[in-house]
Amino acid sequence: MSSVPRSERYENIPTALVYDIFAELATQLTGRYIRLSDTAPSAAERDQWWQKVLELRQYKRAVPARDRAALIAHISQWEAELSRLQGAHCV
């Protein structure tokens, strides 16, 4: 994660590349959720992680590829979630 403010971080980056970053983070987060689902100690927890996979897929599909503000907002959220999960579950 960068210390540059989010509004400036993507200022000179083409929208197509912002979308690629968005898609890559969605893939990374999906993979993390799947791993957590696969290694969950109970069926209930497994289902909770799998539900997050399904929700993430819906969010990814719902964001228009040319909506920079929405792409950047999701990038920020997903980076924070990946960091949180990496800190909580050393995988």
Order of alpha helices (4+ residues) and beta strands (2+ residues): alpha-alpha-alpha-alpha
